Amino acid sequence: MADRIRLLIKPGPELSERKMFGGLAFLIGGNMAVAASGQGGLLVRVDRAESDRLLANEFVEPMVMGGREMVGWLRVNPEAADDDTVLREWVDRGVGYARTLPPKKK
């Protein structure tokens, strides 16, 4: 999954990768955009205002960490993420949202 994500994100100085959540996260300006989940599938950062609408998709569920739902983060199940077109849509959504956030200072 990480290799497939890497092919979809345009390389640049603002892009970095970091092991997180038992998988590999892709950060834009220090802000997480998407992650290849260690449990399979994809974790995607989205605008909180769009979360409810996006959760209507049968292959999407809230991201839960430590028993808490992480608002603004969604988990796309592995079956949906296996489709290249679907994966591109979600990666573009996460990267697009991360690019709207102010870069984090190093």
ChimeraX attribute file (.defattr): number of C-alpha atoms within 10 A of each C-alpha:
attribute: neighborCount
match mode: 1-to-1
recipient: residues
	/A:1	18
	/A:2	16
	/A:3	8
	/A:4	13
	/A:5	21
	/A:6	13
	/A:7	10
	/A:8	15
	/A:9	15
	/A:10	9
	/A:11	10
	/A:12	9
	/A:13	7
	/A:14	13
	/A:15	17
	/A:16	15
	/A:17	16
	/A:18	13
	/A:19	13
	/A:20	14
	/A:21	14
	/A:22	12
	/A:23	17
	/A:24	20
	/A:25	23
	/A:26	26
	/A:27	20
	/A:28	26
	/A:29	21
	/A:30	20
	/A:31	22
	/A:32	23
	/A:33	26
	/A:34	29
	/A:35	28
	/A:36	26
	/A:37	23
	/A:38	15
	/A:39	11
	/A:40	16
	/A:41	20
	/A:42	29
	/A:43	29
	/A:44	29
	/A:45	26
	/A:46	22
	/A:47	15
	/A:48	12
	/A:49	10
	/A:50	10
	/A:51	17
	/A:52	13
	/A:53	9
	/A:54	15
	/A:55	15
	/A:56	10
	/A:57	10
	/A:58	10
	/A:59	14
	/A:60	19
	/A:61	19
	/A:62	20
	/A:63	19
	/A:64	13
	/A:65	9
	/A:66	6
	/A:67	7
	/A:68	9
	/A:69	13
	/A:70	14
	/A:71	16
	/A:72	16
	/A:73	21
	/A:74	24
	/A:75	23
	/A:76	25
	/A:77	18
	/A:78	18
	/A:79	11
	/A:80	16
	/A:81	22
	/A:82	14
	/A:83	10
	/A:84	12
	/A:85	11
	/A:86	14
	/A:87	21
	/A:88	17
	/A:89	12
	/A:90	22
	/A:91	25
	/A:92	18
	/A:93	17
	/A:94	25
	/A:95	24
	/A:96	16
	/A:97	18
	/A:98	23
	/A:99	17
	/A:100	12
	/A:101	12
	/A:102	11
	/A:103	13
	/A:104	9
	/A:105	6
	/A:106	5
